[in-house]
Amino acid sequence: NPHLEKMKEDILYHFALGTGTHDFPALFGDVKFVCVGGSPSRMKAFIAYIAEELGLGSPGCDYPNICAGTDRYAMYKVGPVLSVSHGMGIPSISIMLHELIKLLYHAKCSNITIIRIGTSGGIGLEPGSVVITRQSVDATFKPQFEQVVLGKTVIRSTNLDEQLAKELMQCSKEISQFNTVIGNTMCTLDFYEGQGRLDGAICLYNEEEKLQYLKEAYDSGVRNIEMESSVFAAMCNLSGVKGK
């Protein structure tokens, strides 16, 4: 964003961080991997796990929330890994990603990989399976993210890094702990009607129609359903960051 260069200070409101109050290169300059997920508690547990795996922490060590000045998002760091919560749904992760990408820019980070991890609804898979997303598709199975900007509809690509998918699949084979597949992830605007559930407050379709829709999704290559992947993929593509 060329407008950033004209700003005396960039305040990342929802992180409670700013270029005038924090030394971004000193705090985040060594970051190479960013993992994002919905829940603050899960992202804290994740950073503790990573610290143990990398041998960078001691048992029972506490990891402070870098964004403790706000209750919007939580952020944790150990070594080259940053762990950030993004809340639920496209609007929430979109706000977080805008500020995260600016944070990485101000910190002068390079060769960054961002991975979104989280639970999702599977289609045609055993419970507990892992889906590595090839591309995010909308509820009509199109690989695109549609957004209205200044009153005009903008369509953005939601393809993700193919080489990274292959590398993650190879890691899964070496670990051999989970049933893992590469497939498309469907991103919806809603948890209930948008995903064909029958137990929402409103439901104007029947079970047969639901199952037919899920079959069409599976036949199109969809293997799981969630609510954040489309804008995640689109923003990674636009900012030139390797994402999965």
C-alpha positions, 0 to 999 in steps of 0.5 A: 500500500503506497499510502503507508509511506505517507503516514508518520505513524501506523497504528495497528489498532486491533493488535494494540501495536504501533510503529511510534510505540514499538520497535517492529524490526527488533520485536518481529524481524526474525519471524519466518513462520506465522501460524494463525487460528481462530481461538486465542487459547488454541494459539497459546497452546500451539506456541507452547507446543512449538517451543517444546518441539524447537527446544526453545522453551522450558516445561511450564514456561508461560508465553505472554500475549503480545496483544494484551492491550486489546481483547480482539486478538492474541499473539504469541512468539517463540523464535522465528514462529508467530502464533496469532488468533483471528476470531471467526469468519471472513470479516474477523480474519480480514482485519487481522490479516491487514494488520499482520501483513503490515506488521511483517512489512514494518518489521522488514521480514522476508521469506515468510510462510503463513499457515492457517490451522484449525478445525473444519467440517469434513466431506467424505473423510474420517473424523480427525483427518487433515486437509491441506488446502489446494485452493479455497472455493466459495459456496458455488465451488468457484475458486474466488473471493468476492468483495465490494470495494468503493461500491464495486465488486472485486473478484480475487483469486484464491489459489494457494502455493502448490509447492507448499502443499506438496511439502506439507504432504511429504511431512505428513507422510514422514510423521504418519500420524494422521490421514492427510489429503490435499483438496479444496476447502469451501469457505462459507459466510455462515456456520448454519445455512451456509454449510447446510446444517439442519439445526440452525434457527432458520432452515428452509431446505430438507435433509435430501437437499442438504446431502445432494449439495454436499455430494456436489461439493465433494464431486467438485473436489471439496474436502472440508468446509470452514469460514476464513480460507477465501480471504486468507488465500486472496490476501496472501496472493495480493501481498506476495506472501506464501500461504497455506 
